[in-house]
Amino acid sequence: MCRSPEFQNLISRAITLFPEDTVLGALQQMYRHGVHMLPVVEGRGGNLLGEVTEDELHRVARRRPLARLAEILTVKALAAPEETTVETAAPLRLAATSGWLH
């Protein structure tokens, strides 16, 4: 199976997580699909809320494996400057043409 950066980028845009997913559930999705970063979208409209990386989730999993992704995104939003959040979200939002998979 191809594991090029382009392939990983394509897969990470098609597979998504939801705010109510847990850290362990998110890690399982990453392992299952062989990716290191996934977007988190809201359930109703599919709007992009943010993204999480495997490294971030491993750090959180040591202490709070059942924490919800909404909590992680909240902490990230409070810690990151607003410009960074907007710049990283725009490419993923534009790439979502046919809907999201979970």
Backbone as JSON, one array per atom type, in Angstrom:
{
  "sequence": "MCRSPEFQNLISRAITLFPEDTVLGALQQMYRHGVHMLPVVEGRGGNLLGEVTEDELHRVARRRPLARLAEILTVKALAAPEETTVETAAPLRLAATSGWLH",
  "N": [[0.84, -1.18, 0.0], [0.51, 2.21, -0.77], [2.26, 4.76, 0.86], [2.88, 7.43, 0.58], [3.52, 10.98, 1.1], [1.56, 12.46, -0.26], [-0.53, 10.62, -0.49], [-1.16, 10.2, 2.22], [-2.05, 12.77, 2.86], [-4.35, 12.96, 1.25], [-5.98, 10.89, 2.35], [-6.21, 11.83, 4.98], [-7.89, 13.94, 4.6], [-10.26, 12.83, 3.87], [-11.13, 11.09, 5.89], [-12.66, 11.66, 8.96], [-13.01, 13.11, 12.25], [-15.13, 13.59, 15.12], [-16.32, 16.09, 17.49], [-17.29, 14.82, 19.79], [-15.94, 12.42, 19.86], [-13.57, 10.25, 21.46], [-10.19, 10.46, 22.78], [-8.87, 7.97, 22.62], [-10.48, 6.69, 20.71], [-10.01, 8.32, 18.5], [-7.27, 7.86, 18.09], [-7.43, 5.15, 17.38], [-8.75, 5.37, 14.88], [-6.76, 6.71, 13.45], [-4.67, 4.8, 13.46], [-5.95, 2.72, 12.09], [-6.28, 3.79, 9.53], [-3.78, 4.6, 8.88], [-2.71, 7.22, 9.21], [-1.41, 10.39, 10.44], [-2.59, 12.71, 11.24], [-5.78, 14.15, 11.64], [-8.82, 15.77, 10.59], [-11.26, 17.48, 12.62], [-14.68, 17.62, 12.63], [-17.89, 19.29, 12.8], [-20.91, 17.6, 13.64], [-23.48, 18.08, 12.36], [-23.4, 20.06, 10.14], [-20.94, 19.52, 9.09], [-18.85, 21.3, 9.23], [-15.51, 22.39, 9.48], [-13.77, 22.13, 12.49], [-11.27, 21.98, 13.57], [-8.04, 20.4, 13.83], [-6.37, 17.37, 14.79], [-3.35, 15.86, 15.92], [-1.45, 12.82, 15.86], [0.67, 12.79, 17.72], [-0.15, 14.78, 19.58], [-2.45, 13.54, 20.58], [-1.37, 11.24, 21.77], [0.05, 12.38, 23.89], [-2.05, 13.4, 25.46], [-3.47, 11.06, 25.95], [-2.06, 9.66, 27.87], [-2.83, 10.64, 30.36], [-5.58, 11.25, 30.21], [-7.34, 9.32, 28.64], [-10.0, 9.04, 27.81], [-10.88, 11.54, 27.23], [-12.75, 14.02, 25.48], [-12.59, 15.11, 22.06], [-13.46, 17.69, 21.68], [-12.65, 19.02, 23.98], [-9.87, 19.05, 23.66], [-9.58, 20.57, 21.33], [-10.56, 22.99, 22.27], [-8.62, 23.74, 24.17], [-6.42, 23.95, 22.45], [-7.28, 26.07, 20.83], [-7.32, 28.18, 22.64], [-4.65, 28.39, 23.21], [-3.33, 28.9, 20.8], [-2.39, 31.41, 18.38], [-4.8, 33.44, 16.65], [-4.45, 33.8, 13.84], [-2.97, 31.54, 13.0], [-4.77, 29.41, 13.39], [-6.8, 29.98, 11.5], [-5.38, 29.93, 9.05], [-4.5, 27.23, 8.87], [-6.87, 25.86, 8.74], [-8.22, 26.59, 6.41], [-7.24, 25.24, 3.92], [-8.16, 22.6, 4.3], [-10.93, 22.88, 4.46], [-11.57, 23.75, 1.88], [-10.91, 21.5, 0.43], [-12.85, 19.63, 0.91], [-15.03, 18.26, -0.93], [-16.87, 16.24, -1.49], [-18.08, 15.42, 0.84], [-17.81, 13.94, 4.16], [-16.13, 11.16, 5.65], [-16.32, 8.73, 8.26]],
  "CA": [[0.0, 0.0, 0.0], [1.26, 3.46, -0.92], [2.25, 5.61, 2.06], [3.52, 8.69, 0.24], [2.89, 12.13, 1.75], [0.35, 12.83, -0.99], [-1.56, 9.65, -0.11], [-1.55, 10.51, 3.6], [-2.81, 14.01, 2.81], [-5.66, 12.64, 0.68], [-6.73, 10.11, 3.33], [-6.53, 12.64, 6.16], [-8.98, 14.86, 4.25], [-11.49, 12.05, 3.68], [-11.51, 10.5, 7.17], [-12.81, 12.74, 9.92], [-13.38, 12.85, 13.64], [-16.17, 14.48, 15.63], [-15.97, 16.62, 18.81], [-17.64, 13.89, 20.87], [-15.03, 11.27, 19.84], [-12.57, 10.24, 22.52], [-8.79, 10.39, 22.38], [-8.58, 6.6, 22.2], [-11.19, 6.45, 19.46], [-9.29, 9.04, 17.44], [-6.04, 7.11, 17.82], [-7.81, 3.95, 16.64], [-9.0, 5.77, 13.5], [-5.47, 7.01, 12.83], [-3.97, 3.54, 13.23], [-6.69, 1.97, 11.08], [-6.1, 4.38, 8.21], [-2.36, 4.88, 8.66], [-2.44, 8.66, 9.09], [-0.89, 11.0, 11.67], [-3.37, 13.89, 11.53], [-7.14, 14.09, 11.1], [-9.66, 16.92, 10.9], [-12.42, 17.31, 13.49], [-15.78, 18.38, 12.04], [-19.14, 19.23, 13.55], [-21.77, 16.54, 13.13], [-24.61, 18.47, 11.5], [-23.03, 20.7, 8.89], [-19.64, 19.08, 8.61], [-17.88, 22.4, 9.24], [-14.23, 22.08, 10.1], [-13.55, 22.76, 13.79], [-9.83, 21.97, 13.83], [-7.4, 19.13, 13.52], [-5.56, 16.82, 15.87], [-2.26, 15.02, 15.45], [-1.19, 11.61, 16.64], [1.52, 13.16, 18.85], [-0.99, 15.45, 20.57], [-3.35, 12.57, 21.2], [-0.59, 10.37, 22.65], [0.34, 13.13, 25.12], [-3.28, 13.47, 26.25], [-3.91, 9.71, 26.3], [-1.37, 9.19, 29.08], [-3.56, 11.06, 31.56], [-7.03, 11.32, 30.01], [-7.63, 8.6, 27.39], [-11.4, 9.17, 27.41], [-11.22, 12.95, 27.0], [-13.4, 14.29, 24.19], [-11.8, 15.96, 21.18], [-13.9, 19.07, 21.89], [-11.8, 19.58, 25.03], [-8.55, 19.27, 23.09], [-9.68, 21.7, 20.42], [-10.73, 24.2, 23.08], [-7.3, 24.07, 24.72], [-5.58, 24.4, 21.34], [-7.75, 27.39, 20.39], [-6.91, 29.17, 23.63], [-3.19, 28.49, 23.23], [-2.79, 29.29, 19.5], [-2.83, 32.71, 17.85], [-5.94, 33.3, 15.73], [-4.01, 33.69, 12.46], [-2.55, 30.17, 12.74], [-5.96, 28.57, 13.3], [-7.49, 30.25, 10.24], [-4.54, 29.5, 7.93], [-4.45, 25.77, 8.75], [-8.2, 25.32, 8.49], [-8.71, 26.91, 5.07], [-7.03, 24.23, 2.89], [-9.0, 21.43, 4.53], [-12.31, 23.21, 4.15], [-11.69, 23.8, 0.43], [-10.73, 20.17, -0.14], [-14.0, 18.78, 1.21], [-16.0, 18.46, -1.98], [-17.88, 15.21, -1.58], [-18.56, 15.02, 2.16], [-16.82, 13.36, 5.08], [-16.29, 9.78, 6.11], [-15.89, 8.54, 9.64]],
  "C": [[0.89, 1.24, 0.0], [1.14, 4.3, 0.36], [2.97, 6.92, 1.8], [2.84, 9.84, 0.98], [1.6, 12.57, 1.06], [-0.82, 11.92, -0.62], [-2.07, 9.95, 1.3], [-2.41, 11.77, 3.65], [-4.22, 13.76, 2.29], [-6.53, 11.89, 1.69], [-7.13, 10.99, 4.51], [-7.62, 13.66, 5.86], [-10.3, 14.12, 4.09], [-12.01, 11.46, 4.98], [-11.58, 11.62, 8.19], [-13.16, 12.23, 11.3], [-14.44, 13.87, 14.03], [-15.81, 14.95, 17.04], [-16.27, 15.66, 19.95], [-16.8, 12.61, 20.87], [-14.02, 11.39, 20.96], [-11.16, 10.19, 21.93], [-8.46, 8.98, 21.89], [-9.26, 6.25, 20.89], [-10.49, 7.11, 18.28], [-8.0, 8.33, 17.08], [-6.34, 5.83, 17.05], [-8.06, 4.26, 15.17], [-7.68, 6.04, 12.78], [-4.7, 5.74, 12.52], [-4.63, 2.75, 12.1], [-6.4, 2.48, 9.68], [-4.66, 4.79, 7.91], [-2.03, 6.35, 8.46], [-2.01, 9.22, 10.45], [-1.62, 12.27, 12.07], [-4.75, 13.72, 10.91], [-7.92, 15.35, 11.48], [-10.8, 16.52, 11.84], [-13.51, 18.22, 12.94], [-17.02, 18.29, 12.93], [-20.07, 18.24, 12.86], [-22.82, 16.97, 12.14], [-24.16, 19.0, 10.15], [-21.71, 20.24, 8.3], [-18.6, 20.18, 8.55], [-16.64, 21.99, 10.0], [-14.07, 22.85, 11.4], [-12.07, 22.87, 14.11], [-9.26, 20.64, 13.4], [-6.58, 18.67, 14.72], [-4.49, 15.92, 15.25], [-2.08, 13.82, 16.38], [-0.34, 11.93, 17.87], [0.72, 13.85, 19.96], [-1.85, 14.45, 21.33], [-2.6, 11.62, 22.13], [-0.26, 11.08, 23.96], [-0.88, 13.17, 26.04], [-3.67, 12.09, 26.76], [-3.23, 9.17, 27.56], [-2.15, 9.5, 30.35], [-5.07, 10.99, 31.42], [-7.43, 10.63, 28.71], [-9.08, 8.73, 26.92], [-11.85, 10.62, 27.26], [-11.82, 13.1, 25.61], [-12.52, 15.24, 23.37], [-12.21, 17.42, 21.31], [-13.03, 19.75, 22.95], [-10.41, 19.92, 24.48], [-8.56, 20.47, 22.16], [-9.84, 23.01, 21.17], [-9.39, 24.66, 23.64], [-6.39, 24.6, 23.62], [-5.99, 25.8, 20.89], [-7.32, 28.48, 21.36], [-5.42, 29.41, 23.6], [-2.62, 29.05, 21.92], [-3.26, 30.68, 19.1], [-3.9, 32.49, 16.79], [-5.51, 33.12, 14.28], [-3.64, 32.25, 12.1], [-3.75, 29.26, 12.56], [-6.66, 28.75, 11.96], [-6.68, 29.72, 9.06], [-4.54, 27.99, 7.78], [-5.8, 25.19, 8.42], [-8.64, 25.52, 7.04], [-8.44, 25.82, 4.03], [-7.91, 23.0, 3.08], [-10.45, 21.71, 4.17], [-12.52, 23.23, 2.64], [-11.61, 22.41, -0.2], [-11.94, 19.28, 0.05], [-15.08, 19.01, 0.17], [-17.11, 17.44, -1.96], [-18.41, 14.75, -0.24], [-17.47, 14.32, 2.95], [-17.16, 11.91, 5.38], [-15.85, 9.71, 7.55], [-15.57, 7.09, 9.86]]
}
